[in-house]
Amino acid sequence: MTHADPSATADGRIIADLPNCARSLRCVKCGGDPHDDPATCGRFKRTLGTTWLKGCSTGHVRCGISAAPGDADRVSLGQRRLGGGPVFRKALRSLQQEHAALVGDVVDGRRFFWLGSGISRDQVPDLVAVIERVLLFLRDRAQAGPDNVQHRAALLQILDEHLPAEVDRYRADEACWVPVDVEPLRQVYSEVLGVRVGDLPGDYLLMTAADLPNTYGASDLKPGIAHRLLAILIAEGVLKEIASGNWDGLVEAAVEELTGLAGLLDVYVSAEDVREGNSFAQIAKFHGCAVMARTHPGNYADKIIATRAQISRFDNNAAFEHMRSALKERTTKYRSLILGLSIQDTDLLAVFTRAAENHPWPWEKGHPAYVFAERQILSSQRDVLENSYGADYDQHHSDIVARSAFGTYAAPLLASLVIEVLLHKLLALLAQQTAVDLVLEADLAIGVRRVAALVSASVGDDEQTLLTFVTGPYAAFVRQYLGLDASLRYVPMVRAPRSQIPLDPTVTVTGVELLAACVGLLGWGDLQRRWRIRSSSADVPGSLQLVQCKTGRVTHLAIVRGAREADAVLASEAWSLGADRMAMLYMHERPQPATRSLTSKLGRGRRLPNRVETCWTDLTTHSLTADEVAGRLQAEVGL
């Protein structure tokens, strides 16, 4: 019995609770039974419109009715059980049901991202550990050496003001004293780091005791999940404007690690940086950059902001006017998404307040201008909302506070955004193709959503699963189609926001709109139980496995643009020597048989009985529905 996908609806949303839907055998919108008359799904019909309600092969309407209960136990592209983990499902569901406008902003490149220490907490030394290092530094310097009296005085000042219980313990054994609990200093780190040591420079504890450039700018620090997910959004061209209060260089490292392109993301700290950047994407590091302070101390060491005095100067010092103006302009132009940033520092609150002075964002219930990746709004973040919305906050403060907290922290939100971005860009690319009519295109769009649903279901409770898939099999899939070397790592189908895809000339040049159509066909066939889609093994990179549902027969499918891109596949050992069944699908042009030598390695591979080649035109010519195209592909490759 064939039904439509419970996990994908006509407006592009993916139903996150797929296992429940799959077991229910009910329409996910109206509860209609698939054996009832299609009229039971009337409410869903009004939602979708008549365009989406063509009869399926069994005569039932395509209304979101789930497939057979076995779908709940299927293993998806990521080789994990359908459904996803609870936190990820919550984030995905929140995006689709409560923050659809946020998705639209991000996909169209119209959200300004703010980053705070929360996204780097597991990758860099903890702030409390750094403060403890400062205290022990002062303890040791107080024992001997120049300025020992001043070092002892500075240590006692910190203890007197913030850890009074430690004063007697320190005096009892000044040489070997170790603080019992430094956690209370986390909230006053800027005051501690700003304590003066005699006549030494004001940033002495920051730059010498804490050694901030080498602590947070060390070359051996590795990006975490959130940094790598941000890098995907940057590489896809949808994230162009970022502000970061973090000293580390982990976002920049993640972008270079992912793409191999050092110039894709400009780092903006000083006014001169703006003039020298490539202007594709920019991260404004308003508290300075430890990496640049380490590598170019003469230009960037004095740009580090950490002490209370430095934070207070940011709001009125002429030297930082360029940064204040840049942040104000972006906050006024774009709605904000705030990740891991508590906004406890007064300089940040002032930025949001000044941005709202002349042209504040109005409160829109379904389209908040400020969304925080938090379970609930913190008091410091509430100040931002009150100052930014002004009179609207007085009228709607309860609703504003409730709807401005996304409900999860950064990593699940970013993972959900990556899936939504890839989905909506694929749909936008599909809309650019002219090889098939609108009816077939609508079927392929459902297939694209099916693939997105399978990927999202594979994430489980660990966003690393998504990263592994996107940067591994998916990246290899796109590279193979475009004929690109693996050294380029991650290459998007088109490096542009959804809104610019119709204007991007590279779309038709590269033929990625046809690749989007092929993704839709593969998803449609999976939905209709003609085959199951799986990632191929490492020895067949870039290809997919199509598993025949009844027999379990496996075919490795390589999808290429044309003859040039096919050469790499045909020259591979997997094609020429492998025993597995393989097929090649040309999307643009099919090579003439006479162009290849029968004595070459390519020719030997092509004569193997378990090697098949076909092209998109052969599959789609005279086909009116996705079922017909899928049937032809199934027959061609022998599934």
N, C-alpha and C positions, 0 to 999 in steps of 0.2 A: 504494500500500500504506500503510495507516494503522497507526502504532504510537504507543505512549505516550511521554511526554517523558523523555529521558534525563537532563535537567537538574533534574528535580524528583521527589522521593520522597514517600511518604505521610506521613512525619513532618515534612515541611516543609523539609527540607534541599535545597539546590541543589548539584548536582554541578558543581564549578568547572571541571573539565577537559572541557568540552563538546565541543571539536573532536575529541579522541581518541575520546570515546564515539560521536560522530556518525559517524565513519569506520569504527568497529569493527563496526557492525551486530550488536552483542552486548548481552545484558542486562548492565547496569552492576553488578549484584550477583553474578550467578552465571555469567556468560559464556554463557548459553543463546542458541542461534541462533533468530531469529524464525521460521524455517521448521521448527524441531524441534517435537516435541510439547510442549505447555505444561508437562508434568511436568518438563522440564529446568529450569524455574525454581522448583522446589520450595523451595529454600532462601529465595528471595525471598518466596515465598508465606507462609512461616512468619513472615517479618519484617513483612509488611504486614497479614496477617489476611485473612479471606475477604471482608470488606466492600469491599476495594479491588480485588478480582479479578473484576470483571465482564468478560465477553467484549467485545472491541471489535468494530468493524464487520467485521473480517476473521476473527473467531473466535479471534484470539490473546488471551492474557491481557494485562491492563494491568500489565506487570511491569517497566517502566523500559527496555524495548528502545528503542534509538534509532530515529529516523526515517531517511529515506534520506540518502546521503552528501551530498546538496546542502545539508543543514542546516548543515554545517560552513562553507559559504561564504555563508550568509545574512547580511544586514545587519539589525541589531536596531533597537530604538526609538531608540537614540542614533546611528544611522547609522554604526556601527563594526562590525568583524568580530567574530564570536562568539569567546569564549574569555577575554577580558580579559588584562591584563598580568600578568607573572609574580609581581610583589610583591603585587598585589591578589588574584590567585588564591590565593597562599599564605595571605594573611590570611583570605580567605573560607573556604578549606578548613580552616584551623586553627580557626576559629570553629565550623564545622559538625561537625568530626570530633573535636576535642580540647577545645573550650570551649563545648559546647552549654549547660552550666549558666550560663556567663557571659552568653550570649545571653538565656537565660530571666530572669536577674537584671535585665539592662538593660531588656528589653521590659516587665517588670513594675515598673520603677522602683525596684529594690532594689540598686543599686550606687552607692557613693560614689566620685566621680571626684576624683583628685588631679592637678593640672596643674603642670608645671614649665617651665623656660626652653626646653626642647627644642621645644615647640610654637610658640614665638614667635621662634625664632632668626633666621628669614629676614625678619621683619617689623619688628624693632626694632634699634636700633644694637647692634652686637656689644659684649659686655662688655670685650673687649680694647681695642677702639677707644675706649671710654669711659675706661678706665684710662690709655691713652696721652694722652688729653685732659687728665686730671688731672696727669700728669707734666709736660706742656708748660705747663699753667697754673702749676704750681709754678716751673718754669724762668723763665717771664716775670715772675712776681711777685718772684722772687728778684733780678731785675735792678734794680728800682726800686719806689718806693712804700712805704707803711707796712708794717712787719713783714717787710721783704725778707729780713732775716737769718733769721727764723723759717721762712720759706718755703724758703730754701735748706737749712736744717737738716733740714726734713721730707723734702725731695727726697733728700738724701744718706742719710737713714735708710732710705728705701725701697730705694734702690740698694744700700746696704751689705748689707741683709738679704736682698734677693731678686734683684738684678741686679748682683752685684759686678763683673762684667766691664765694666759701663757707667760705673763710678766714674771711672776715669782718662779715659775719653772725654769725660765731662761736664766734668771739671776742665780739660781741654785747651781747651774752647771753650764756656764756660758760656752764652753768649748765643745760640748757634746750635745747640746740641746737640739731636740727635734720636735716640731709642733705636733700636737695630737690630732687636731682637726683644722684644716685650712679651708674647708668648704664655705664657711661664712664670708670669706674674702672674694668669692666669685662675683657677688653682686656689687662689690666696691673695687673691682680690679683697677679701674681707671684712677682711683685715688691712691691705691697702693703703688702703682707704677709711677705715679707722679710725685712721690715723696722725694725731696731734695736730699742729697748727700753732700753736706758742706757747700763748698763753692764749685762743685763739679757741675757739668751741664745738666739742664733740666730733664733731659731724656736719658740720663746715665743708667738708671735702673732698667729702663726699657731696652736700650740698645746694647748695654754691656752685661748687666746682670741677667736679664731675660734672654739676651742675644736674639732678639726677635727676627732679624733677617735670616739667620741660620736655623732658627727653630721652626719658623713657619714658611721659610722659602727654600728649605733643603731640597736638593734634586732627587732624593730617594723617597719623597712622599708620593703616595700613589692615589689617584682619583678613586672615589667610591661610586656606588651605584647612582646616586643622585647626580653627580658630576657627569657621568657617562650618558645618562638619560638626557641631561641638558645638552650635551654635545651632539646627540642625535637630532634634537630640535634645531640646533644651530646649523648642522650640516644639511638638514632638510630645507633651510632657508626661511623657516617660520619664526625663528627667534633672532632678532637683530639688535635689540636694545636691552642691556642688562646693567643693573647697578648692584655692586657687591660691597658689603662692609667687611669682607674677609681679607686678611692679609695674604693668605696662601694663593698659590697659582694653580689650583687643582682643576678648575674649569678649563683654563687654557691648556693644561697638560692633557685633559681628557679629549679636547677637540683635536689636538695634534696626534694623539694616540689613535683616535678613531679614524681620522681622515688622512693623516700623513701630510697635512697642509698647515705650515706654521703661520701663514698669513691670513687664515680664514677669520680669526677673531682678533681684533685690535684691542690692546690694553690701554686704557685712558686713565692716566694719573695726573700728568702735568698738562698745561695748555699746549705745549709743543707736540704732545702725542697726537692730538687731533689732526694736526697738519701733516703728520707723517703716516697716518693709518691708511689701510686699503678700503675702509668704509663698507665692508660687506656686513660685518657684525661687530659690535663693540661692547666691551665690558668696562664700565666706569667704576674704578675702585676708589671710592671716596674717602676711605681710611688708609689709603696707600697700598703698596704691593711689596711684600717681603722679598719676593724673587728679584724684583728690579732693585730693591734696596741692597740686596746681596751682590748682584752682578754689576750695578752702577750706583754705588753708594753716594758718589758726589752729586748725582742728579735726583736721587729718589729717597735717600735716607731721611731727609728732613720732611718728606711727605707722609711719613708714617704718623697716624693719629691713633693714640691709645690712652693717653693720660687725660685726666679731667680738664687740665688747663688747655691741652690741645683740642679737645672736643668743644670747649667753650669758645675757642678762637675761630673754629670752622664757620660759625654763623656770622661773624662780622669782620674777619680778616680779609683784606683785599686780595691776598695771595690765593684765596680759595674761591673768589668770585666766579671764575670760569666754571668750576665744578658745581657750585650752587645754581648757577644759571642753567647749566646742562640738565641737572636733575629736575629743576623746576619746569623746564620746557618739556621734558619727556613725561613728567607726571601730569602735566596739563594736557598734553596731546594724546596720551594713551591711558587706558585703564590699567591698573596695577595688579600683579599677582605676586604676593609676598611669601617667600619660602624660607623658613628657618630664621626669621628676623623678628626679634621681640620689640624692636624700636624703643629700647629703654634710654638710649642716648638722646639728649636734648637737641643735638644738631640735626638728627634725622626728623624728629617731630617738627622742627622748624621748617625743614624742606617741604613736608606735606602741607603745613599750614600756609606757607608762602605761595605754594602752587594753587591753593584754593582761594587766595585773596581776590584775584581778578576774574577768574573763570572757573568756579568750582563745578565739579561733576554733580549733576542732580541725582537724587536717589531713585533708582528704578529697581523694583522688586525682583524682576527676573534678570537683571543685568547690573549687578553691583560693580562699582568702579574700583573697589578695593576688596580683594579676596585673599584671606590668609590661610596658609596650609597649616591649620591648627584644629584641634578637637573642639576648642572653645576659645573665644577672644580673651586675650590677656588685658589687664588694666591699662598697660602702656599702649596697646593697640587700640583700645577703646578711645583713648585720647586722639589718636589719628583720625578715627571715624568722626568723632565729635567736631574736631577742628576742620576737617575736610568737607563734611556735608553741611555744616552750618545750621541754618534754620530747618532744613529737612531732618536733621538729627533730632531736634526737639520734638518734631511731630511723629517720627517713626523710629525712635531709638531702639525699641525692643526688637523690631523686625530687622533693623540694620545690623544690630549685634548678632542676632541669630543667623542671618543669612550671609554674613561676611566671613564666618568660619567655615572652611570647606568640610571639615569633619575628619580628615586624616592628615598625617604629616607629609613631607615633601615627596618621598620616594614612591608611594602608591599613586599619588596624584600625577607625578611626572610619567610613571609607567602607563597610566591610563591615557594621558595626553599623547604619548608617543603612538599608541594604537589608534587613537582617534585621528591624529594627524595623518598617519599612513592611510587609513581608511578613506578619509575625505579627499585626500590628494589623489588617490586611485580613482575615486568616483569622478573627480573633476577631469582627470586625464581621459577616463572612459567617455565622458561627454564630448571630448574633442575628436573622437574617431568618426570617420565617415564611411567605414567599410560595411557597416550593417545598419539596418533601419532601427527606428525608435523602439519598436516592439521587442526585437531581439536585444537591443541595448538595455531595456528595462530588466530582462531576465538576467543579463550579465551583471547588472548592478546588484541584484539579489545574490548572485554568486560571489561578488566581491565582499559583500557583507558576511557571507558564510565563512569565507577565509578569515576575515577579521575576527569573527566569533570563535573560530577554532584557535587562533593565536591567543586571543585574550583568555580563553579557557585553559590554555596550557601554562599560564603564568604560575598557577598554584599560589603558595603563600610566600613566594620568593621572587622579587622583581629581577633577580639575576637571571632567571630562566628566560625572561623576555630579552634581556641584553644579549644573552648567549645566542638566541635565535636571530635577532635583528642584525647583530654584528657578524654572525656566522653564516648559516644557510641563506638567510634573506639577502645579505650583502653579496654573497657569491652568486646567487640567482640573478641579481641585477647586473653584476659585473659580466657574467657570462653572456647575457643578452646583448650588452653593449660592446662586448669584445675587449674588455679592459683587463689589464694585468692585476694580479692580486696585491701588488705593492700599493695600489691606490686605496686599499682597505674598503672603507665605506663610501659608496657613491650613490647619492639619491637618484631616483628616476628623473627628477627635475629639481634643481636647487632654487625653489621659489615658493612663496606662499600660494595657497589655493587661488586667491583673487587675481594673481598674476599669470596663472597657467594659460588662460586664453590668449594672453599677449606675448607669451614666451615663444620665440621662433625655434628654440632648440627642441621643442616637443615634437614637431613634425619631422625635423631633421633626424632625430634619434629614433623616432618611431615608438616612443614609450607609451603613446596612447593605445597602440595595439597590444603592448605588453599588459596594460591594465585590462584590456578586453580578454586576453588569454587567462589572466588571473580569475576574472569573472567566470569564464567557462569552466575552469578547474573547480571553482567553488560550487558552481551549479551542478556539475557531475557528482561531486561529493554529497551535495544536498539531496539529490535524486537517487542516491545509492547505486550509481553506476560504478563508482570507484571511491576509494579513500585516498586522501592526500597525505603524504608523509615526506619529511625531509630525507634526502638521500644520504648515504653514508659518506664518510670523509674521502673515500677513494673515488667518488663520483661527485666532486664539488660543483655546485651551481645547478644541479639537476634536481628533479623531484621524483618521488616514487608514487606511481598510481597503482593501487592495490585493488584488483577485481574483487568485488564484495562477495560473490558467490564462491569463487574458486580460490581466492587468495593469491592469484597469479600476480606477480610484480613486474612492472615495466618502468625502467628509469627514463624519464622524459627530459630532454634538454631543449630549451626554448631559446632560439637565437633570432637575431634581426635578419641576417642574410648570409650570403656565402662567406664573406670575410670573417664574420663572427663564428661561423660554423667550423672554420679551419682548426681552431684550437681544440674543439671537441673531437673532430675527426682524427686529429693527430694524437689524441690522448691514448694511453694504454687501456683505459677502461673501455673505449670504443673499439679499438683495433684488436685487442687481445682478450678483453674480459668475457666471461661466460654469461653474465647477466643479460637479460633482454633489455635492449635500449632503443629509444625512438628519438628522432629529431623533428622539431616543429619549427619551420621557417615562417616568420611573421611578415616579412617584407618581400623577399624575392627568393625564388627557388633556383639554385644553380643549374646550368645546363649540364647534362651528364658528360658531354664531350670535353668539358673543361678540366677534368681530372684524369690523371694518368692511371691506367689499369694496373700498372706495375708499382705504383707508389704505395706507401703505407696507408694513405687515405683510401686508395682504391681497394686494398685488401680488406680494410675494415668495412667498407660499404658493401662488399659482396657477402658478408656473413649473413646466414639465414635469420638470425635473431636481431638484425639491425633494420630499422624502418625509418623512412624519411617522408614527411608530408609537409604541406604548407597551409597557412591560414585561408588563403583564397579558395583552395580546394574544399576546405571544410565548410566555408560560409556561403559559397555560391549556391543560389537557389534555396538556401535554408531560411525558414521563416521564424523558427524558434530556437532557443538554446538547447532544447531536447534533441532537435535534429542535428545540430552541430556536435553536441556531445556524443550522439550515436555514431556519427561519422568518424569522430576521433577514436571512439572505442573500437570501431571496426578496423580502422587504419592500423592501430598499434596492437591489435589482437587481444584486447582485454575481454 
